Amino acid sequence: MSPEAKAAFLAKQGLQVSLAGAEEKLSQLDRGHGQHTAVDLGIPTMRGDR
């Protein structure tokens, strides 16, 4: 394998590793998105409204 071919091969492997990491991070973010839910805090009242 020529040095140029080896460099291209290693660059491709590096990009594949980076892509896999980015896809995993996006997957984690997608899974975590559903964990946040709205909380009903009620209607604020003034002290004289009780």
GUFISE-711951 format. One record per residue: x, y, z of N, C-alpha, C in turn; residue in three letters. Coordinates in Angstrom, 2 decimals. Example, Ala and Ser with C-alpha at 12.3 -4.5 7.8 and 13.67 -1.06 7.14 Angstrom:
2
+---------+---------+---------+---------+---------+---------+---------+---------+---------+------+
|    n.xx |    n.yy |    n.zz |   ca.xx |   ca.yy |   ca.zz |    c.xx |    c.yy |    c.zz | resn |
+---------+---------+---------+---------+---------+---------+---------+---------+---------+------+
|   13.19 |   -5.69 |    7.80 |   12.30 |   -4.50 |    7.80 |   13.20 |   -3.30 |    7.80 |  ALA |
|   12.85 |   -2.25 |    7.08 |   13.67 |   -1.06 |    7.14 |   12.90 |    0.03 |    7.87 |  SER |
+---------+---------+---------+---------+---------+---------+---------+---------+---------+------+
This chain:
50
+---------+---------+---------+---------+---------+---------+---------+---------+---------+------+
|    n.xx |    n.yy |    n.zz |   ca.xx |   ca.yy |   ca.zz |    c.xx |    c.yy |    c.zz | resn |
+---------+---------+---------+---------+---------+---------+---------+---------+---------+------+
|    0.86 |   -1.18 |    0.00 |    0.00 |    0.00 |    0.00 |    0.90 |    1.23 |    0.00 |  MET |
|    0.61 |    2.14 |   -0.89 |    1.44 |    3.35 |   -0.99 |    1.16 |    4.26 |    0.21 |  SER |
|    2.10 |    5.14 |    0.52 |    1.88 |    6.07 |    1.64 |    0.62 |    6.93 |    1.45 |  PRO |
|    0.36 |    7.33 |    0.20 |   -0.83 |    8.14 |   -0.05 |   -2.11 |    7.34 |    0.20 |  GLU |
|   -2.11 |    6.08 |   -0.24 |   -3.28 |    5.22 |   -0.04 |   -3.49 |    4.95 |    1.45 |  ALA |
|   -2.39 |    4.74 |    2.15 |   -2.50 |    4.49 |    3.59 |   -3.03 |    5.73 |    4.31 |  LYS |
|   -2.56 |    6.91 |    3.93 |   -3.03 |    8.15 |    4.54 |   -4.52 |    8.35 |    4.26 |  ALA |
|   -4.94 |    8.06 |    3.03 |   -6.35 |    8.20 |    2.68 |   -7.20 |    7.21 |    3.47 |  ALA |
|   -6.70 |    5.99 |    3.63 |   -7.41 |    4.97 |    4.39 |   -7.56 |    5.39 |    5.85 |  PHE |
|   -6.48 |    5.90 |    6.43 |   -6.53 |    6.33 |    7.83 |   -7.44 |    7.54 |    8.00 |  LEU |
|   -7.44 |    8.44 |    7.03 |   -8.32 |    9.60 |    7.09 |   -9.77 |    9.15 |    7.04 |  ALA |
|  -10.07 |    8.18 |    6.18 |  -11.43 |    7.66 |    6.07 |  -11.86 |    7.02 |    7.38 |  LYS |
|  -10.96 |    6.25 |    7.99 |  -11.28 |    5.61 |    9.27 |  -11.56 |    6.67 |   10.33 |  GLN |
|  -10.76 |    7.73 |   10.34 |  -10.97 |    8.80 |   11.31 |  -12.31 |    9.47 |   11.12 |  GLY |
|  -12.70 |    9.69 |    9.87 |  -14.00 |   10.29 |    9.61 |  -15.14 |    9.38 |   10.02 |  LEU |
|  -14.97 |    8.07 |    9.80 |  -16.01 |    7.12 |   10.20 |  -16.16 |    7.11 |   11.71 |  GLN |
|  -15.05 |    7.18 |   12.43 |  -15.12 |    7.21 |   13.89 |  -15.81 |    8.49 |   14.35 |  VAL |
|  -15.48 |    9.63 |   13.72 |  -16.10 |   10.89 |   14.08 |  -17.60 |   10.86 |   13.78 |  SER |
|  -17.98 |   10.31 |   12.65 |  -19.39 |   10.21 |   12.28 |  -20.14 |    9.32 |   13.26 |  LEU |
|  -19.54 |    8.21 |   13.63 |  -20.18 |    7.30 |   14.59 |  -20.39 |    8.01 |   15.94 |  ALA |
|  -19.40 |    8.76 |   16.36 |  -19.51 |    9.50 |   17.63 |  -20.60 |   10.55 |   17.56 |  GLY |
|  -20.68 |   11.26 |   16.43 |  -21.71 |   12.29 |   16.26 |  -23.10 |   11.66 |   16.24 |  ALA |
|  -23.23 |   10.53 |   15.55 |  -24.53 |    9.85 |   15.50 |  -24.95 |    9.35 |   16.89 |  GLU |
|  -24.00 |    8.86 |   17.66 |  -24.30 |    8.40 |   19.02 |  -24.75 |    9.57 |   19.89 |  GLU |
|  -24.07 |   10.70 |   19.76 |  -24.44 |   11.88 |   20.55 |  -25.84 |   12.34 |   20.18 |  LYS |
|  -26.18 |   12.36 |   18.90 |  -27.53 |   12.74 |   18.47 |  -28.56 |   11.77 |   19.01 |  LEU |
|  -28.23 |   10.50 |   19.02 |  -29.12 |    9.48 |   19.56 |  -29.37 |    9.70 |   21.05 |  SER |
|  -28.31 |   10.04 |   21.79 |  -28.45 |   10.32 |   23.22 |  -29.35 |   11.53 |   23.44 |  GLN |
|  -29.17 |   12.56 |   22.63 |  -29.99 |   13.76 |   22.76 |  -31.45 |   13.46 |   22.45 |  LEU |
|  -31.69 |   12.63 |   21.43 |  -33.05 |   12.26 |   21.08 |  -33.70 |   11.46 |   22.21 |  ASP |
|  -32.97 |   10.55 |   22.80 |  -33.51 |    9.75 |   23.90 |  -33.78 |   10.61 |   25.12 |  ARG |
|  -32.94 |   11.56 |   25.39 |  -33.08 |   12.42 |   26.55 |  -34.17 |   13.45 |   26.39 |  GLY |
|  -34.57 |   13.74 |   25.16 |  -35.56 |   14.79 |   24.90 |  -36.90 |   14.46 |   25.55 |  HIS |
|  -37.30 |   13.22 |   25.56 |  -38.59 |   12.84 |   26.12 |  -38.63 |   12.84 |   27.63 |  GLY |
|  -37.53 |   13.02 |   28.29 |  -37.49 |   12.97 |   29.74 |  -37.98 |   14.26 |   30.39 |  GLN |
|  -38.02 |   15.33 |   29.64 |  -38.45 |   16.61 |   30.18 |  -39.96 |   16.74 |   29.98 |  HIS |
|  -40.67 |   16.90 |   31.08 |  -42.12 |   17.02 |   30.99 |  -42.54 |   18.33 |   31.65 |  THR |
|  -43.68 |   18.82 |   31.24 |  -44.22 |   20.05 |   31.81 |  -44.76 |   19.78 |   33.21 |  ALA |
|  -44.62 |   20.74 |   34.07 |  -45.12 |   20.63 |   35.43 |  -46.13 |   21.75 |   35.64 |  VAL |
|  -47.32 |   21.38 |   36.09 |  -48.35 |   22.38 |   36.36 |  -48.03 |   23.05 |   37.69 |  ASP |
|  -47.75 |   24.33 |   37.65 |  -47.41 |   25.07 |   38.86 |  -48.61 |   25.81 |   39.43 |  LEU |
|  -49.75 |   25.71 |   38.77 |  -50.95 |   26.39 |   39.26 |  -50.94 |   27.86 |   38.88 |  GLY |
|  -51.94 |   28.58 |   39.36 |  -52.06 |   30.00 |   39.07 |  -51.54 |   30.77 |   40.29 |  ILE |
|  -50.64 |   31.71 |   40.08 |  -50.12 |   32.49 |   41.22 |  -51.24 |   33.32 |   41.86 |  PRO |
|  -51.18 |   33.45 |   43.16 |  -52.16 |   34.26 |   43.87 |  -51.43 |   35.31 |   44.69 |  THR |
|  -52.14 |   36.38 |   44.95 |  -51.61 |   37.43 |   45.83 |  -51.96 |   37.03 |   47.26 |  MET |
|  -51.29 |   37.54 |   48.24 |  -51.57 |   37.19 |   49.63 |  -53.02 |   37.52 |   50.02 |  ARG |
|  -53.57 |   38.56 |   49.48 |  -54.95 |   38.94 |   49.83 |  -55.98 |   38.07 |   49.13 |  GLY |
|  -55.57 |   37.26 |   48.13 |  -56.53 |   36.43 |   47.38 |  -56.82 |   35.08 |   48.05 |  ASP |
|  -56.15 |   34.76 |   49.13 |  -56.30 |   33.42 |   49.74 |  -57.60 |   33.28 |   50.39 |  ARG |
+---------+---------+---------+---------+---------+---------+---------+---------+---------+------+
